[in-house]
Amino acid sequence: MSLPKFIVGMMFALAIVIGWSYFDGAPLGTIVLRTVVCAVIIQAGYFLLIFAMIGTTTPTSAGKVRETDRGTILNKVAEGEKLSARRSLH
């Protein structure tokens, strides 16, 4: 999940908590407390999600990354076109 999507989703969730608390007749202090607790829980969940995503990925060597980049660049070149160090100006 990207950060902008997370922020928008968190704002909607906090707005729902604020609305629910307001229509429930809660005092202002309780509304603020519920909102802060909800925000902390959401942030902790997002941190754990990112931590789990990083922990489950396998590291790749720099050589494999370079080979993959070379392969994608060479695949973009047209089949009849050749890469050359010397090109004519004509």
Biopython code that builds the backbone (N, CA, C, O; Angstrom):
import numpy as np
from Bio.PDB.StructureBuilder import StructureBuilder

atoms = [
    (1, "MET", "N", (0.855, -1.165, 0.000)),
    (1, "MET", "CA", (0.000, 0.000, 0.000)),
    (1, "MET", "C", (0.898, 1.224, 0.000)),
    (1, "MET", "O", (1.861, 1.306, 0.762)),
    (2, "SER", "N", (0.571, 2.166, -0.859)),
    (2, "SER", "CA", (1.377, 3.382, -0.922)),
    (2, "SER", "C", (0.984, 4.338, 0.198)),
    (2, "SER", "O", (-0.110, 4.253, 0.755)),
    (3, "LEU", "N", (1.890, 5.239, 0.510)),
    (3, "LEU", "CA", (1.674, 6.168, 1.609)),
    (3, "LEU", "C", (0.481, 7.097, 1.373)),
    (3, "LEU", "O", (-0.301, 7.302, 2.301)),
    (4, "PRO", "N", (0.303, 7.669, 0.177)),
    (4, "PRO", "CA", (-0.867, 8.537, -0.012)),
    (4, "PRO", "C", (-2.200, 7.799, 0.187)),
    (4, "PRO", "O", (-3.134, 8.356, 0.763)),
    (5, "LYS", "N", (-2.289, 6.565, -0.283)),
    (5, "LYS", "CA", (-3.513, 5.785, -0.066)),
    (5, "LYS", "C", (-3.724, 5.524, 1.415)),
    (5, "LYS", "O", (-4.854, 5.577, 1.901)),
    (6, "PHE", "N", (-2.656, 5.245, 2.128)),
    (6, "PHE", "CA", (-2.749, 5.009, 3.560)),
    (6, "PHE", "C", (-3.247, 6.254, 4.287)),
    (6, "PHE", "O", (-4.111, 6.163, 5.159)),
    (7, "ILE", "N", (-2.709, 7.407, 3.932)),
    (7, "ILE", "CA", (-3.094, 8.659, 4.599)),
    (7, "ILE", "C", (-4.566, 8.970, 4.350)),
    (7, "ILE", "O", (-5.283, 9.356, 5.273)),
    (8, "VAL", "N", (-5.019, 8.806, 3.111)),
    (8, "VAL", "CA", (-6.432, 9.056, 2.800)),
    (8, "VAL", "C", (-7.319, 8.086, 3.578)),
    (8, "VAL", "O", (-8.329, 8.492, 4.152)),
    (9, "GLY", "N", (-6.954, 6.833, 3.597)),
    (9, "GLY", "CA", (-7.731, 5.845, 4.342)),
    (9, "GLY", "C", (-7.749, 6.132, 5.825)),
    (9, "GLY", "O", (-8.778, 5.958, 6.479)),
    (10, "MET", "N", (-6.622, 6.569, 6.367)),
    (10, "MET", "CA", (-6.552, 6.890, 7.785)),
    (10, "MET", "C", (-7.433, 8.095, 8.100)),
    (10, "MET", "O", (-8.106, 8.113, 9.130)),
    (11, "MET", "N", (-7.438, 9.103, 7.225)),
    (11, "MET", "CA", (-8.281, 10.279, 7.449)),
    (11, "MET", "C", (-9.766, 9.894, 7.448)),
    (11, "MET", "O", (-10.537, 10.387, 8.271)),
    (12, "PHE", "N", (-10.162, 9.018, 6.528)),
    (12, "PHE", "CA", (-11.556, 8.555, 6.508)),
    (12, "PHE", "C", (-11.895, 7.792, 7.783)),
    (12, "PHE", "O", (-12.966, 7.989, 8.357)),
    (13, "ALA", "N", (-11.003, 6.936, 8.223)),
    (13, "ALA", "CA", (-11.254, 6.165, 9.445)),
    (13, "ALA", "C", (-11.367, 7.083, 10.653)),
    (13, "ALA", "O", (-12.237, 6.887, 11.502)),
    (14, "LEU", "N", (-10.503, 8.074, 10.737)),
    (14, "LEU", "CA", (-10.558, 9.010, 11.862)),
    (14, "LEU", "C", (-11.814, 9.875, 11.795)),
    (14, "LEU", "O", (-12.398, 10.205, 12.828)),
    (15, "ALA", "N", (-12.235, 10.244, 10.578)),
    (15, "ALA", "CA", (-13.473, 11.015, 10.434)),
    (15, "ALA", "C", (-14.672, 10.191, 10.900)),
    (15, "ALA", "O", (-15.596, 10.731, 11.509)),
    (16, "ILE", "N", (-14.663, 8.906, 10.620)),
    (16, "ILE", "CA", (-15.750, 8.030, 11.068)),
    (16, "ILE", "C", (-15.760, 7.937, 12.591)),
    (16, "ILE", "O", (-16.824, 7.978, 13.209)),
    (17, "VAL", "N", (-14.589, 7.814, 13.191)),
    (17, "VAL", "CA", (-14.507, 7.750, 14.659)),
    (17, "VAL", "C", (-14.997, 9.065, 15.271)),
    (17, "VAL", "O", (-15.723, 9.050, 16.265)),
    (18, "ILE", "N", (-14.611, 10.187, 14.690)),
    (18, "ILE", "CA", (-15.049, 11.490, 15.199)),
    (18, "ILE", "C", (-16.565, 11.630, 15.059)),
    (18, "ILE", "O", (-17.244, 12.054, 15.995)),
    (19, "GLY", "N", (-17.094, 11.270, 13.882)),
    (19, "GLY", "CA", (-18.542, 11.357, 13.670)),
    (19, "GLY", "C", (-19.317, 10.446, 14.609)),
    (19, "GLY", "O", (-20.330, 10.843, 15.185)),
    (20, "TRP", "N", (-18.830, 9.225, 14.754)),
    (20, "TRP", "CA", (-19.491, 8.274, 15.651)),
    (20, "TRP", "C", (-19.477, 8.786, 17.085)),
    (20, "TRP", "O", (-20.485, 8.692, 17.787)),
    (21, "SER", "N", (-18.360, 9.319, 17.520)),
    (21, "SER", "CA", (-18.259, 9.831, 18.882)),
    (21, "SER", "C", (-19.165, 11.044, 19.088)),
    (21, "SER", "O", (-19.800, 11.181, 20.134)),
    (22, "TYR", "N", (-19.222, 11.926, 18.080)),
    (22, "TYR", "CA", (-20.046, 13.128, 18.186)),
    (22, "TYR", "C", (-21.531, 12.771, 18.277)),
    (22, "TYR", "O", (-22.252, 13.281, 19.134)),
    (23, "PHE", "N", (-21.979, 11.879, 17.372)),
    (23, "PHE", "CA", (-23.394, 11.497, 17.376)),
    (23, "PHE", "C", (-23.753, 10.610, 18.569)),
    (23, "PHE", "O", (-24.928, 10.466, 18.907)),
    (24, "ASP", "N", (-22.749, 10.021, 19.199)),
    (24, "ASP", "CA", (-22.971, 9.235, 20.406)),
    (24, "ASP", "C", (-23.135, 10.142, 21.625)),
    (24, "ASP", "O", (-23.547, 9.692, 22.695)),
    (25, "GLY", "N", (-22.809, 11.419, 21.453)),
    (25, "GLY", "CA", (-22.965, 12.374, 22.544)),
    (25, "GLY", "C", (-21.770, 12.420, 23.472)),
    (25, "GLY", "O", (-21.895, 12.844, 24.621)),
    (26, "ALA", "N", (-20.622, 11.993, 22.998)),
    (26, "ALA", "CA", (-19.417, 11.976, 23.834)),
    (26, "ALA", "C", (-18.890, 13.393, 24.010)),
    (26, "ALA", "O", (-19.002, 14.222, 23.107)),
    (27, "PRO", "N", (-18.318, 13.666, 25.175)),
    (27, "PRO", "CA", (-17.699, 14.990, 25.373)),
    (27, "PRO", "C", (-16.450, 15.149, 24.503)),
    (27, "PRO", "O", (-15.909, 14.172, 23.984)),
    (28, "LEU", "N", (-16.012, 16.386, 24.356)),
    (28, "LEU", "CA", (-14.883, 16.703, 23.472)),
    (28, "LEU", "C", (-13.619, 15.941, 23.864)),
    (28, "LEU", "O", (-12.883, 15.488, 22.987)),
    (29, "GLY", "N", (-13.355, 15.793, 25.149)),
    (29, "GLY", "CA", (-12.165, 15.067, 25.608)),
    (29, "GLY", "C", (-12.190, 13.607, 25.185)),
    (29, "GLY", "O", (-11.159, 13.048, 24.812)),
    (30, "THR", "N", (-13.358, 12.993, 25.242)),
    (30, "THR", "CA", (-13.490, 11.592, 24.829)),
    (30, "THR", "C", (-13.315, 11.456, 23.317)),
    (30, "THR", "O", (-12.714, 10.493, 22.840)),
    (31, "ILE", "N", (-13.841, 12.420, 22.571)),
    (31, "ILE", "CA", (-13.685, 12.393, 21.108)),
    (31, "ILE", "C", (-12.204, 12.471, 20.743)),
    (31, "ILE", "O", (-11.730, 11.710, 19.900)),
    (32, "VAL", "N", (-11.479, 13.382, 21.371)),
    (32, "VAL", "CA", (-10.046, 13.522, 21.093)),
    (32, "VAL", "C", (-9.299, 12.257, 21.496)),
    (32, "VAL", "O", (-8.432, 11.788, 20.758)),
    (33, "LEU", "N", (-9.628, 11.703, 22.659)),
    (33, "LEU", "CA", (-8.963, 10.487, 23.123)),
    (33, "LEU", "C", (-9.216, 9.317, 22.169)),
    (33, "LEU", "O", (-8.283, 8.596, 21.814)),
    (34, "ARG", "N", (-10.457, 9.129, 21.757)),
    (34, "ARG", "CA", (-10.773, 8.049, 20.817)),
    (34, "ARG", "C", (-10.038, 8.236, 19.491)),
    (34, "ARG", "O", (-9.549, 7.272, 18.903)),
    (35, "THR", "N", (-9.964, 9.477, 19.028)),
    (35, "THR", "CA", (-9.287, 9.756, 17.756)),
    (35, "THR", "C", (-7.792, 9.463, 17.857)),
    (35, "THR", "O", (-7.211, 8.865, 16.952)),
    (36, "VAL", "N", (-7.177, 9.881, 18.946)),
    (36, "VAL", "CA", (-5.741, 9.645, 19.126)),
    (36, "VAL", "C", (-5.453, 8.147, 19.240)),
    (36, "VAL", "O", (-4.505, 7.650, 18.634)),
    (37, "VAL", "N", (-6.269, 7.429, 20.016)),
    (37, "VAL", "CA", (-6.071, 5.981, 20.163)),
    (37, "VAL", "C", (-6.237, 5.279, 18.806)),
    (37, "VAL", "O", (-5.455, 4.396, 18.455)),
    (38, "CYS", "N", (-7.248, 5.678, 18.064)),
    (38, "CYS", "CA", (-7.465, 5.080, 16.732)),
    (38, "CYS", "C", (-6.275, 5.368, 15.811)),
    (38, "CYS", "O", (-5.821, 4.478, 15.093)),
    (39, "ALA", "N", (-5.772, 6.596, 15.827)),
    (39, "ALA", "CA", (-4.630, 6.952, 14.974)),
    (39, "ALA", "C", (-3.389, 6.148, 15.355)),
    (39, "ALA", "O", (-2.645, 5.711, 14.477)),
    (40, "VAL", "N", (-3.158, 5.950, 16.643)),
    (40, "VAL", "CA", (-1.993, 5.176, 17.094)),
    (40, "VAL", "C", (-2.121, 3.720, 16.655)),
    (40, "VAL", "O", (-1.144, 3.119, 16.207)),
    (41, "ILE", "N", (-3.311, 3.155, 16.779)),
    (41, "ILE", "CA", (-3.523, 1.761, 16.358)),
    (41, "ILE", "C", (-3.310, 1.613, 14.856)),
    (41, "ILE", "O", (-2.695, 0.646, 14.408)),
    (42, "ILE", "N", (-3.816, 2.567, 14.077)),
    (42, "ILE", "CA", (-3.645, 2.504, 12.618)),
    (42, "ILE", "C", (-2.171, 2.630, 12.253)),
    (42, "ILE", "O", (-1.682, 1.890, 11.399)),
    (43, "GLN", "N", (-1.456, 3.557, 12.888)),
    (43, "GLN", "CA", (-0.024, 3.736, 12.607)),
    (43, "GLN", "C", (0.773, 2.488, 12.964)),
    (43, "GLN", "O", (1.660, 2.081, 12.215)),
    (44, "ALA", "N", (0.462, 1.885, 14.099)),
    (44, "ALA", "CA", (1.169, 0.669, 14.508)),
    (44, "ALA", "C", (0.910, -0.463, 13.514)),
    (44, "ALA", "O", (1.823, -1.211, 13.164)),
    (45, "GLY", "N", (-0.325, -0.582, 13.067)),
    (45, "GLY", "CA", (-0.649, -1.603, 12.072)),
    (45, "GLY", "C", (0.084, -1.385, 10.766)),
    (45, "GLY", "O", (0.581, -2.336, 10.164)),
    (46, "TYR", "N", (0.157, -0.129, 10.319)),
    (46, "TYR", "CA", (0.870, 0.178, 9.082)),
    (46, "TYR", "C", (2.356, -0.129, 9.228)),
    (46, "TYR", "O", (2.969, -0.677, 8.312)),
    (47, "PHE", "N", (2.940, 0.222, 10.376)),
    (47, "PHE", "CA", (4.349, -0.075, 10.624)),
    (47, "PHE", "C", (4.602, -1.574, 10.584)),
    (47, "PHE", "O", (5.568, -2.031, 9.973)),
    (48, "LEU", "N", (3.727, -2.341, 11.238)),
    (48, "LEU", "CA", (3.902, -3.796, 11.241)),
    (48, "LEU", "C", (3.735, -4.383, 9.846)),
    (48, "LEU", "O", (4.437, -5.328, 9.486)),
    (49, "LEU", "N", (2.814, -3.836, 9.058)),
    (49, "LEU", "CA", (2.632, -4.303, 7.687)),
    (49, "LEU", "C", (3.889, -4.066, 6.854)),
    (49, "LEU", "O", (4.350, -4.970, 6.157)),
    (50, "ILE", "N", (4.441, -2.865, 6.921)),
    (50, "ILE", "CA", (5.661, -2.553, 6.166)),
    (50, "ILE", "C", (6.828, -3.393, 6.667)),
    (50, "ILE", "O", (7.626, -3.885, 5.869)),
    (51, "PHE", "N", (6.935, -3.560, 7.982)),
    (51, "PHE", "CA", (8.002, -4.379, 8.561)),
    (51, "PHE", "C", (7.899, -5.817, 8.071)),
    (51, "PHE", "O", (8.917, -6.431, 7.751)),
    (52, "ALA", "N", (6.687, -6.365, 8.007)),
    (52, "ALA", "CA", (6.496, -7.727, 7.518)),
    (52, "ALA", "C", (6.829, -7.833, 6.031)),
    (52, "ALA", "O", (7.413, -8.824, 5.594)),
    (53, "MET", "N", (6.463, -6.821, 5.259)),
    (53, "MET", "CA", (6.772, -6.841, 3.821)),
    (53, "MET", "C", (8.279, -6.825, 3.593)),
    (53, "MET", "O", (8.782, -7.527, 2.716)),
    (54, "ILE", "N", (8.993, -6.035, 4.369)),
    (54, "ILE", "CA", (10.451, -5.969, 4.232)),
    (54, "ILE", "C", (11.082, -7.272, 4.714)),
    (54, "ILE", "O", (12.039, -7.759, 4.113)),
    (55, "GLY", "N", (10.554, -7.829, 5.787)),
    (55, "GLY", "CA", (11.120, -9.051, 6.351)),
    (55, "GLY", "C", (10.929, -10.276, 5.484)),
    (55, "GLY", "O", (11.726, -11.210, 5.565)),
    (56, "THR", "N", (9.892, -10.302, 4.653)),
    (56, "THR", "CA", (9.631, -11.487, 3.837)),
    (56, "THR", "C", (10.317, -11.451, 2.479)),
    (56, "THR", "O", (10.338, -12.464, 1.780)),
    (57, "THR", "N", (10.878, -10.310, 2.086)),
    (57, "THR", "CA", (11.562, -10.247, 0.800)),
    (57, "THR", "C", (12.951, -10.850, 0.923)),
    (57, "THR", "O", (13.595, -10.745, 1.967)),
    (58, "THR", "N", (13.401, -11.477, -0.140)),
    (58, "THR", "CA", (14.746, -12.047, -0.143)),
    (58, "THR", "C", (15.700, -11.041, -0.780)),
    (58, "THR", "O", (15.374, -10.439, -1.803)),
    (59, "PRO", "N", (16.857, -10.857, -0.191)),
    (59, "PRO", "CA", (17.804, -9.898, -0.760)),
    (59, "PRO", "C", (18.364, -10.406, -2.087)),
    (59, "PRO", "O", (18.561, -11.607, -2.274)),
    (60, "THR", "N", (18.612, -9.480, -2.994)),
    (60, "THR", "CA", (19.197, -9.830, -4.284)),
    (60, "THR", "C", (20.572, -9.190, -4.378)),
    (60, "THR", "O", (20.809, -8.101, -3.855)),
    (61, "SER", "N", (21.460, -9.881, -5.049)),
    (61, "SER", "CA", (22.798, -9.333, -5.210)),
    (61, "SER", "C", (22.789, -8.229, -6.256)),
    (61, "SER", "O", (21.883, -8.153, -7.085)),
    (62, "ALA", "N", (23.797, -7.382, -6.211)),
    (62, "ALA", "CA", (23.893, -6.270, -7.157)),
    (62, "ALA", "C", (24.056, -6.787, -8.584)),
    (62, "ALA", "O", (23.570, -6.162, -9.527)),
    (63, "GLY", "N", (24.734, -7.920, -8.752)),
    (63, "GLY", "CA", (24.909, -8.493, -10.085)),
    (63, "GLY", "C", (23.592, -8.906, -10.715)),
    (63, "GLY", "O", (23.377, -8.691, -11.907)),
    (64, "LYS", "N", (22.706, -9.502, -9.918)),
    (64, "LYS", "CA", (21.401, -9.898, -10.448)),
    (64, "LYS", "C", (20.577, -8.681, -10.836)),
    (64, "LYS", "O", (19.874, -8.703, -11.846)),
    (65, "VAL", "N", (20.658, -7.637, -10.053)),
    (65, "VAL", "CA", (19.913, -6.414, -10.363)),
    (65, "VAL", "C", (20.435, -5.807, -11.650)),
    (65, "VAL", "O", (19.650, -5.373, -12.493)),
    (66, "ARG", "N", (21.762, -5.769, -11.816)),
    (66, "ARG", "CA", (22.346, -5.229, -13.043)),
    (66, "ARG", "C", (21.948, -6.047, -14.255)),
    (66, "ARG", "O", (21.622, -5.484, -15.300)),
    (67, "GLU", "N", (21.969, -7.377, -14.134)),
    (67, "GLU", "CA", (21.578, -8.237, -15.254)),
    (67, "GLU", "C", (20.121, -8.024, -15.623)),
    (67, "GLU", "O", (19.777, -8.009, -16.805)),
    (68, "THR", "N", (19.289, -7.864, -14.658)),
    (68, "THR", "CA", (17.873, -7.624, -14.921)),
    (68, "THR", "C", (17.682, -6.291, -15.627)),
    (68, "THR", "O", (16.889, -6.194, -16.563)),
    (69, "ASP", "N", (18.402, -5.261, -15.187)),
    (69, "ASP", "CA", (18.309, -3.955, -15.839)),
    (69, "ASP", "C", (18.802, -4.024, -17.275)),
    (69, "ASP", "O", (18.195, -3.435, -18.169)),
    (70, "ARG", "N", (19.891, -4.734, -17.500)),
    (70, "ARG", "CA", (20.408, -4.878, -18.865)),
    (70, "ARG", "C", (19.403, -5.599, -19.747)),
    (70, "ARG", "O", (19.207, -5.232, -20.906)),
    (71, "GLY", "N", (18.778, -6.612, -19.205)),
    (71, "GLY", "CA", (17.797, -7.367, -19.982)),
    (71, "GLY", "C", (16.612, -6.518, -20.385)),
    (71, "GLY", "O", (16.138, -6.629, -21.516)),
    (72, "THR", "N", (16.125, -5.687, -19.510)),
    (72, "THR", "CA", (14.979, -4.845, -19.857)),
    (72, "THR", "C", (15.372, -3.785, -20.865)),
    (72, "THR", "O", (14.575, -3.436, -21.736)),
    (73, "ILE", "N", (16.593, -3.265, -20.763)),
    (73, "ILE", "CA", (17.045, -2.265, -21.731)),
    (73, "ILE", "C", (17.197, -2.907, -23.101)),
    (73, "ILE", "O", (16.773, -2.336, -24.106)),
    (74, "LEU", "N", (17.800, -4.089, -23.147)),
    (74, "LEU", "CA", (18.007, -4.751, -24.438)),
    (74, "LEU", "C", (16.688, -5.196, -25.055)),
    (74, "LEU", "O", (16.567, -5.226, -26.280)),
    (75, "ASN", "N", (15.720, -5.532, -24.256)),
    (75, "ASN", "CA", (14.423, -5.918, -24.804)),
    (75, "ASN", "C", (13.701, -4.735, -25.426)),
    (75, "ASN", "O", (12.856, -4.922, -26.301)),
    (76, "LYS", "N", (14.015, -3.526, -24.994)),
    (76, "LYS", "CA", (13.371, -2.343, -25.547)),
    (76, "LYS", "C", (13.936, -1.964, -26.915)),
    (76, "LYS", "O", (13.279, -1.279, -27.699)),
    (77, "VAL", "N", (15.147, -2.413, -27.190)),
    (77, "VAL", "CA", (15.781, -2.098, -28.463)),
    (77, "VAL", "C", (15.115, -2.932, -29.561)),
    (77, "VAL", "O", (14.832, -4.114, -29.368)),
    (78, "ALA", "N", (14.874, -2.316, -30.691)),
    (78, "ALA", "CA", (14.241, -3.032, -31.807)),
    (78, "ALA", "C", (15.137, -4.177, -32.266)),
    (78, "ALA", "O", (16.360, -4.109, -32.142)),
    (79, "GLU", "N", (14.520, -5.224, -32.796)),
    (79, "GLU", "CA", (15.269, -6.426, -33.158)),
    (79, "GLU", "C", (16.297, -6.164, -34.252)),
    (79, "GLU", "O", (17.382, -6.743, -34.211)),
    (80, "GLY", "N", (15.997, -5.323, -35.214)),
    (80, "GLY", "CA", (16.919, -5.058, -36.307)),
    (80, "GLY", "C", (17.993, -4.045, -35.958)),
    (80, "GLY", "O", (18.969, -3.893, -36.693)),
    (81, "GLU", "N", (17.821, -3.361, -34.856)),
    (81, "GLU", "CA", (18.761, -2.318, -34.475)),
    (81, "GLU", "C", (19.890, -2.907, -33.650)),
    (81, "GLU", "O", (19.655, -3.739, -32.773)),
    (82, "LYS", "N", (21.103, -2.485, -33.922)),
    (82, "LYS", "CA", (22.253, -2.991, -33.182)),
    (82, "LYS", "C", (22.852, -1.855, -32.368)),
    (82, "LYS", "O", (22.896, -0.701, -32.794)),
    (83, "LEU", "N", (23.304, -2.223, -31.197)),
    (83, "LEU", "CA", (23.978, -1.243, -30.370)),
    (83, "LEU", "C", (25.449, -1.235, -30.727)),
    (83, "LEU", "O", (26.090, -2.284, -30.796)),
    (84, "SER", "N", (25.977, -0.048, -30.954)),
    (84, "SER", "CA", (27.366, 0.052, -31.348)),
    (84, "SER", "C", (27.997, 1.243, -30.657)),
    (84, "SER", "O", (27.333, 2.243, -30.385)),
    (85, "ALA", "N", (29.293, 1.124, -30.374)),
    (85, "ALA", "CA", (29.986, 2.225, -29.752)),
    (85, "ALA", "C", (30.244, 3.328, -30.753)),
    (85, "ALA", "O", (30.276, 4.509, -30.405)),
    (86, "ARG", "N", (30.433, 2.922, -32.030)),
    (86, "ARG", "CA", (30.673, 3.901, -33.085)),
    (86, "ARG", "C", (29.423, 4.028, -33.926)),
    (86, "ARG", "O", (28.916, 3.041, -34.459)),
    (87, "ARG", "N", (28.932, 5.240, -34.040)),
    (87, "ARG", "CA", (27.770, 5.497, -34.896)),
    (87, "ARG", "C", (28.158, 6.546, -35.913)),
    (87, "ARG", "O", (28.924, 7.464, -35.618)),
    (88, "SER", "N", (27.636, 6.408, -37.086)),
    (88, "SER", "CA", (27.966, 7.396, -38.119)),
    (88, "SER", "C", (27.081, 8.620, -37.936)),
    (88, "SER", "O", (25.994, 8.544, -37.362)),
    (89, "LEU", "N", (27.560, 9.727, -38.426)),
    (89, "LEU", "CA", (26.804, 10.974, -38.312)),
    (89, "LEU", "C", (25.819, 11.146, -39.463)),
    (89, "LEU", "O", (25.092, 12.138, -39.498)),
    (90, "HIS", "N", (25.778, 10.213, -40.396)),
    (90, "HIS", "CA", (24.918, 10.351, -41.570)),
    (90, "HIS", "C", (23.542, 9.893, -41.287)),
    (90, "HIS", "O", (22.683, 9.938, -42.167)),
]
sb = StructureBuilder()
sb.init_structure("model")
sb.init_model(0)
sb.init_chain("A")
sb.init_seg("    ")
for serial, (resi, resn, name, xyz) in enumerate(atoms, 1):
    if name == "N":
        sb.init_residue(resn, " ", resi, " ")
    sb.init_atom(name, np.array(xyz, "f"), 0.0, 1.0, " ", f" {name:<3s}", serial, name[0])
structure = sb.get_structure()
